[in-house]
C-alpha cells in the first residue's frame, strides 16, 4: 500500500530552537514538524495535530500528511490521504480535515474529507465530488464550505455541507449570486465570509452570510477591501485580510461591531494573514525575505516569530489552545534547502487572554 511509505518517518525533529522575541517576552520554541527530500507545503493546525500537503515523488503527485506534535522533540507523522491524483490545501478543525482533490491535472476539483483520531486517520470520505468544479474548502465545527462552479455557469458560488462521515452529504447553498465570483470561503461558527468580485464593484470585497438557518442564509457585506488574489480569514467574528492600497497592512474588523477595519501590522509588506481566536499571523517582508509575524488582539502587541534573513517562511496558520494558554503557529519554510514544515509554540505573556478584545 502507498501508506507504507510513511513507515519511514517524514519528521526529523531532534533539535528544538529557542528564539528570544524581545527583552520582555518569554522565549518561543521553534521546531521542525516535517522535513524531507520532497517539498511540504500549506500547513494547517488544530490542537496538537498539524496537516499539510507533500509532494510524493514515488507516485509523482501531491498527498496529505499529518503529525501529532504533543512531543515537540519527536512529532509522530501519519498519512491522511494518498489516493491517486493530487491533494491540495488541507484545513483541519478538531478531528476534521478537508482538502481539494484532482484525479488528474486537467480534471475538475473535488472536496474530500477525513477523520483524525489518536494520531491516525480513521475515516476517509467524499464531501463533494460531482462533475462540477469544487475548490478551496474550509471547515469549522463540523461544517465545510467551498467555492463551487456549476456546469455552464460563468461564475463561482459558495456551497457547504455538514460533515456526517459519509460520502456526499446534503449541500447547503450559502451564496449563489448571478454574475458574481464568490471565492475562497472561510467559516467560523455560523458565519461564512468570502472574496466577492462583481462587475459593479471597483474591486473585490469581503462579503458573508450567517447560516444559523442553513435553509435561509442571511447575506451581509463588510468594508474590508481585497486585492485580486487576497482571501479573508475569520475566527469568532474577527475578520482579517490584507489592505489593498499602497500601505499594504494587515487589517482586522469585528463583524459584531462592523465597518471599522483597523491596521494592525507595523509593516506594509505583508501577505496571507490568518486568525484563530485573538491571535493573528501573517508573512512579513521587512527584511527582504519572508518572515512570520503574529499579533495579540487583546494586548495589541506584535510578535516576531521568525527573523531568518537568508530564507523564507510563508503560508502561516495558527491555533490558540485556550486550555494551556498557548498559541501554536505553523508555516512552510525553506531554511533547509527545500520547503519543509516548521512550528512555534508561544506560551508566555505575549499570548495572554486576559479580557476579551
N, C-alpha and C positions, 0 to 999 in steps of 0.2 A: 504493500500500500504506500501511497505517496506520503502519508503522515509519518512513516518510519524515518523520513529524513530528519525529523526533529528529535530523534533519539540522541543525535549529537547536538548538544545544547547550542542554541543560537547566541546565548548570552555569555559574555566574558566579563565578569564584574568583580574581580578580585580586589580592585582598587577603588576606594572612595576618595573623592577630592573635597576638601573643605575650603570654601571661599568666604572671606570676611566681606560683608556687604558695606558696612560703614563702621565708624568708631562706636556708634551707639547701638547698632543692631547686632543680634546674635548671629552666629555662623549659620550658613546654609550648607546642606550636604548635597553634592552633585555626584551622580554615579551613572555608569553605563547600564542600560537596560538590554540593548541588543546590538551586537556588532558582528560583522561577518564580511566575507569577500563580496557578497552581493549587497545592493542598496536596500535599506529600510527607510520608510517614509510615512508621513501623515499619521502621527500617533494620536491616540485619544486615551483618556484615563478616567476611571471611576473607582473609588475606594482603593484597594491595593492591586487592581488589575489594569494593565496597560495593553492596548491592542494597536496594531499598525499593519501597513501593507509592506510586503517584501518581495523583491524580485527573485523568483525561483529559477535559477539558471539551469537546473536539471530538467525542467519542463518548459522553459522559455516563456513564462507568464508570471503575473503578479498574484500572490496569495495573501491571506491574512493570518498573522500570528499573534500570540498574546503572551503575557508573562505576569506571574504573581510576584510583586515586589515587596512582600511582607519582610523579607530579609534583603535589605538593600545591597549587602555584600555578595549575595548569590541569588538573584532573581531566577525563578523557575519558569522556563518557557514551555509553550504548548501550541499546537496547531488549532486555529479557528476554522479556516476554510482552505482546502486545497483541491477544490473541484475544478474540472477543466475550464479554461478560459481565464480572463483577467478579473481580479477583485480589487476595487479601489475604495479609498476614503472611508475607512471604518470609523464608526462612532459607537461608544459604549456608554450606557447608563445603567447602574446597578448590575444586574445579571444579563441584560440585553445588549447584543451587538448587532448593528445593521451596516450594510455596505452596498456599493454599486457593483454590479456584475455584468460582464460582457462575455458571451460564449465565444465570440470571435472578435477580432479587432474591428471589423466593419459592421458588427451587429448592433442592434438597439440595446440600451441599458435595461437592466432589471434590478430589483431590490431583493436582497437576501438577508436573512437574519439567523442568529444563533443564540443559544442559552449557555451561559458560562457559570459553572458552579464548582467550588473547591479546586480552582486552578486547572480546569479542563472543560472542554466543550461537551455538553450533554445532549444538545439538540441542534439540528440544522434544518432550515425550512425556507420556503419561498414566501416573501411578503407580497411582491407584485412582479410577475414575470410574464406579462402579456406580450403580444406582438407590437405593442406601442412602446414608446421610449420612456423609461423611468430612471431618474438620476438623482444624485446628491441627497441621500436620505439622512435624517437626523431623528434621534429617539430621546424621549423623556417620559419617565413614569409609565412605561408600557405602551406609549403611543408613538408611532413612527410617522413622519411626514416626508414627502419627496416632491421634486418637480416632475411633471408628467406632461408628455406631448401626445395628444390623441391623434389617431390616424387622420391625415389630411388637414389637420389644424395648423394655422400659421404661427401659433404662439404656444408658450409653456404655461401650465396651470399648476396648482398645488393640491395634491391629494394626501390622504393619510389613512391610517388604519390602527385599530387597537390590536396589539400582538396577542395571539392566542396559543402560540406554539405549534399551530397547524398551518399548512400551506394556504395561501390566497385568502386572507381574512377579508371581511366586508370593507370596502373602501369608504372613506369619509371625504366628501367633496369640500375641501377647505376654501378654495377660491378658484373660480374659472371665468375670469373676466375676458370678454372677447377683445381680440387685438391688443392684448397686454401681455408682456412677458413677466411671469412670476417665477423667480429663480431662487435656488439655494435656500430653502426654508429652514428655520430653526424653531424648535419648540421648547417651552418650559412651562410645566403645568398645563393649563388650558389655553395659554397664549401661543400663537404662531406668528412669526414675522418672516419677511422675505424681501429680496431685491425686486423692486417693482419698476419696470420700464415701460412707458407708454408714449405714443406719438405726441400727445398734448402736454407732456411734461418736459421741462428744459433738460432734465437728466434723470437718472434713476433715484428713487427714494425708498425708504423703508415703509412698507405697508404691513398690515397684520390682520389677524382675526382671533376672536375669542370662540373657542369650540367647546365651551361648557355644555352646550347642547349640540352634539355633533350633527344633528339633522338640520340645525339652523345656525350656522356660523355667523357671527356678527363682525363685519369688517370694520377696520379703523385705519387712519393714516397717522404718520408722525412727521416731525420737522427734520428728520435725520436724512440728509442728502448723501448719495453714494456715487462713487466713480463707476466707470463701465464694468470693471471686474470685481468691485468690492461686494462683500456679503456681510450681513449683520450677524451678531451673536446676542443671545438672550439668556438671562437667568433670573428667575423670581421677580420679573417686572423690570429689571435693569437691562437696558439695551446699549450695546457698544458697537461702534463702527469707526472707520477712518474718515476724517474730514476730506472733502474733495477739492477744496480750494488750494491756494499756494502754501497755506500753513501746514496742512497735512497731519494735524494732530489726531490722536485717538480721542473720540467723543463718547460721552455717556449721557443717557437720558433715562428718566424714571417714567415708565408708562403709566404709573398711577398718579403722577403729577407731571403730565407731558408738556411738550413743546418748549422745553428749555435745555437743549443739548449743551453740554459743557465740555471744554477741552481739558484733558487730564494728563497728557504726556508732556514732558519737558521738551521733547524734540518733535520736529515736524517730519522727520524722516522715518516714518513708521509704516507698518503693514500688518495684516492678519490679526487684529485684536480678537480675543476670546475672553469669556467671563464665566465664572461659576460662583454663585452667591456674591460675596463682596470683594472678590479678588479678580482683577483684570490682568491679562498678559498680552504681549504683542512683540513683534520684531522691531528692532530699532537699529538704524544705520548711522548713528552719530560718529562711529569710528571708521566709517567707510567699509566695514564688513557688518553682516547682520548679527546682532546680539539679541538676547531676550531680556525684556523688562517686565516688571509687574507693578501693580498699583492696588493699594488698600482703600476702598471707598469710604471706610469708617475713619481711618486716621489721616487720610489724604496724603499718604506717603508713597512715593515712587521707589521701587526696589530694583537694584541692579542684580540680575540673576546670572548673566554671563557677560564677560568683557574680554573676549579672546583675541581680538585684533587681527589674527592671522588665519581665522577660519570663520565659517558661517554657521549660525544657529537659526533655524527657521521653523515655521509651522507649529507654533506652541499650542498647547492645550493645558487646562488647569482643572483641578478638583480640590474643593475645600472640605476637609474632614472635620466636621464640627465636633465630633466626639473627642478627638485627640487634639483639637485646636491647631491644625497644621494644614498647609497648602502643599499639594503635590503638583509640580509643573513638569511637563514632558515636552520634548521637541526633537526635531530632526537636525543632526549635527555632522559636519564633515571634518572635524579636527583630526580624525584618524585616516583620512585619505579618501574615504567614500562615505555615503550617507548612512549613519547609524542612529539609534535612538538613545537619547540621554534623558535624565530626570534630575530634579532637585526637590528636596523637602525643606520647607521653611516652617519652623515650629517655635519661633521666638515672638517678641512683641511686634515685629513688623507685620504679622498676620492676625493680630488680636481682633476679637469681635467687639467686645465692649458693648456699646449701644448699637442699635440698628442704624444704618446710614439713612 
